[in-house]
Amino acid sequence: MRILMITMSLLSFIGCSSVSSGHIHSKTGHEDFAVEKVADGIYVHHGKHLDIDTGYQGDICNISFIVGNRGVAVIDTGGSLKVGAQLREAIRKVTPLPVLYVVNTHVHPDHVYGNAAFLADKPIFVGHDKLANSMELRRDQYAKLNEKLLHEDAKGSELIKPTLTVKDTLTLDLGDRPLELTAHPVAHTNTDVSLIDVKSSTLFAGDLLFIERTPVVEADIKGLIAEIEKLKASPAKQVVPGHGPVTKDWLAALTNAQRYLNLLLTDVRASIKKNEGMEKAMATAAAGEKDKWQLFEIANRRNVNTIYPGLEWE
């Protein structure tokens, strides 16, 4: 059962939302690898809005970089060596400064498999205290998944573990701009890290926040709801979600995600109490949210599959 749940959750993260044109300030890079400048020294590449059933190609989430006067910090690297190399090339078009840090917001392969493209830069790889162990436990399964989905593009992709870990909080130094990292309790995964660039008050939420695309739960729905609530106290002026457009209306985005997750939790609990079974819950839980999110039907079913067994034991 646990293997099935992990596999389903792997499938469930695939997808991200299109960029809202109202937030675009400028772009750089090739047409098929656009990088959006969202603040001074902060750039975001938005992956394509695809689910595993509609052509996963390794480039589906937000991957970003921050430029300080001493060097660059990369926030997530994409789902393959190829995507990571494209990100590295985009960085070189912006600045010749060295890549000092590569930060992974969590373990999912769409966020970490581009790490290998930065090995030559000899950066410090940064992640949650539990990230290295989680990568090791999933290594074989992720490699098979990548090979199945990416074919030739999977070659050269490898899991690069963090060399610096975040147990609680950690501050990285880019010279003129400190980056404050927070390791979160079990929520979207057991390896979630968020980061705020103090200079621009930009929060990188990782997959603790999805915008437009249906939120995903792999680990603990109650923990995810709680961590989203904590994010509301952030001093951020804008937020880069794991999937979806960068937004200045981020409190509303967090509230939207909580609304869906709370309804999902309530409905699955009610289904369990009525002894209706998981299959019926997949078809009915959080149905009132269907028209509010992209990829809802497939992602919502996977979420039910993930959380139902644990909630049966409450």
N, C-alpha and C positions, 0 to 999 in steps of 0.2 A: 504493500500500500504506500509506504514512504517513497519508494522509487517512482511509482506512478505519480505521486503528488509533485515530486521534484520535476519530473519530465513535463507535466502539465504546466508548472509554473515557468519553466524555461520557455515554453511556447508562448506564454501569456504576456511576456514583456515586449514581444515584437510589435513595433508600431510607434509612430510619433506624429505629431500634428504639424500642419503646414505653418509657415511663418506669416504672422499678421503684418500686412504691409504698413500699418500705422506705426510700427516700431522700427522700421528699417531706416537707418541713417546713411550708411554707405556700405558698399560691398567691395571685396577684393578677391582675387583668385580666379580660377577657371570657371566657366559658366556652369559646369556640372559639379563644382565644389566651391560654392559661394560662401564667403565669410562675412558676417554682419558685424559692423562696429556698433556696439550698443552703449559705449561710454569711452572716455579717453583711456586708451590702452587696453580695452577689453573687447574681445572678438569672439563671436559664436558662429559655429557652423551647424545648421539644422539638417538632420538627416531626413530622408524621404518618408512619407506617410505610408508605410507598408506593414502588413502583417505576414506571418510566416506562410499563410495560404495564398498570398498575393505577390510573392516574389522577394523574400528577404535577401538582401545583398550586402549586409554588413554595415550599412550606412543609414541608420534609422533613428539615432538619438542625438541630443545636443552635445557637441564636443567643443571645447572653448580654450582660449589662452589669454593670459594677462601679462602685459609688458610693463616691467618696472625699469628703473635706471640701472639695475645690476644684471637683470636677466628676465627670463620668461618662466611662468608656471602654466602648465597644461592641465586642463580639467577634463578628464576622460579622453579616450583616444580612438573610439570607434570599434567596429566589430571584426577588423582584419588588419593584417600588416599593410595591405594596400591602402585602406582608409587612413591608417596612421601616417603613412608616407605622404598622402595628400595633405593631411593636416600639417605635417612638418614643412612641406613645401610652401603652404600658405603662410606659415609663420616666417619663413625666410623671405617672403615677399614684403613682409611688414617690418622686420627688424633683423639685424645681424647678431643681436645679443644672444648669449647662450641659453639653452633650456636648462634651468636649474632644478626644476621640480616637475614631476608628472604625478598628478593626484587622481586616484580612482575613487569615485563616489560610492561604488559598491561592486559586487562580484560579477554581475551579469555580463555575458560575453559581448553584447553590443557596445559595452562601455570600456572594455579592458583589452581586447585583442590587438588594438593598435599600439600598445605599449612598446612592442619590439622595434617599432620604427625609430624609437628614440634612444636605443641602446648606445649608439655611437656617440651621442651627446653626453653620455655618462651623468645623467641627472640623478637626483634622489627620487626614488619612487615612493609615494606616500599613500597610505591607506589605513583603513580600520584595523585595530589590533587583531581582529579575527579574520582579516582578509586572506592572509597567506594560507592558513589552514583550510579555509573555505575553497580557495583556488585549488589546493591539492586534492581535496575530496572530490571535486567536480572535474578534474583535469581530463580524465578519459572520456567522460560523458560529453563534455564541452567540445573536445577534439572531434568526436564522432559527429556531433551536431553540426559543427562548422564545416566539416568535410561533406556532409550530406547536403547542406544548404548552399555552400559557397563554391564547391568544386575546386577549380584551379585557384580561385581567389583565397582559398583557405591555406594554401601553401605559405610557409614562412611565419604564420601566425603562431605565437606561443604565449603562454601565461607567464608574465613577468611579475614576480611577487614584490610587495613593498619592502624597501630597505629602511624606511622610517615609518613607524606606526603611531596611530592616534588612539589612546586609551580613553581620554576624556576630552581635553582641548589641546590645541597646538597652534603656535604662531609661526608662520614662514615669513622670511624676509626677502623681498625683491628690491631692497634699497629704499626707495621713497614710498613704498606701499606695503604695509603688513597685510598678510592674509590669515584670517582666524578660522581654524578648522574645529569642528565639533564631531565627535563620534557619538552616534545615537544608539540607544538600546534597540532590541529587536523590533523591527517595524516592517518596511518593504522587504528587506532581507535582514540578516544578522550582521551585516557589514556596512551599514549606511553611514556616510560622512557628508556633512554639508560644509560650505565654505563661504565666508563673506570677505569681499575686498573692501577694506575700511575706507580707502581713498574715494571710491565711487559709491559706496554703500550698495554694492551689488551682491545679492545672495545667490549662490549656486546651490540649489536644493537637491540635486540629483533626482532619483526617482521617488523621493518623498513627496514630490509634487508632479502630477501630470496636468497639463492644460489642454482642453478640447478632447484629447484621447482618454478613453476610460482608464481610471486609476487601476493599478495592478497590486495585488497582494500575493507575496510568496510566503512570508513568514508569519506575521501576527497582525491581524486586522485591528485588534484593540490597541496594540502598540503603535501601529501606523496612525490611527486616529489621534492618539495622545501626542505623538511627535509632531504632527501637523499643528496641533493646538500650541505647542511650544514655539513653533516657527512664527506664530502670529506676534510674538514679542520681539521679533527681530527689528533692528534699526534700519533695515533695508529700505532703499528708495525704489529698487526694481529687483525682480527675481528672474533667474534663468532656471526653468524647470528641467527635469530630465528629458521630457518630451513635450513639445509644444512651443508656442511663441514666448519670447521674453515679454514680461509685463510689468508695468508700474502699478497696475490694479491687482497687486498680488494678494492682498487680504481677501478680496472676493474670490480669487482663484483657490486659495486654501479652504475657504468656506464651502465652495462648490465641491471640492474633493471630499471634505468631511461629510457633506450632506449625502453624497452617494454612498460612502462607506458606512455611515450610520444606518442608512436604510437597508443596505445589504446585510449588515449584521443583524438588524431587527428582524428582517424577513427570513433569514436562514434559521435564526433561533426559533421563530414561530413555526417554521416548517418542521423542524426537529421535534418540537413540542407536540405537533399534530401527527407525528410519525408518518409524514408524507413521502419521505425518501429523497435521496439526493437528486435524482433525475428530474423530479417535479420541481424541486427548488431551483435547479438550473434554468428551468423555463419560466419561473415566476418571480424569483427574488429580485428586488430592486427594479421591477418592470417599469415603475413610474419614472425612472431615469433614462429610459431607452432613447428618447429623442434629444437628450442633452449631451450625449457623448458619441464620439466616433469609435468605430469598431466595437460597439457595445455588445452585440449578441455573442461574439466569440470570446471577448475578454471577460465578460460577466460570467459566462458559463465556467470558464477556467477558474475565476475567483471563487465561485461556489464550490467547485471541486477541491480547491485548496483549503478553504476554511471549514467546510462542513464536518470532516472527520474530527477535528480538534474541538469544535463547538459541541459535538455530541457528548463529550466528556466533561463539560462544564458542571 
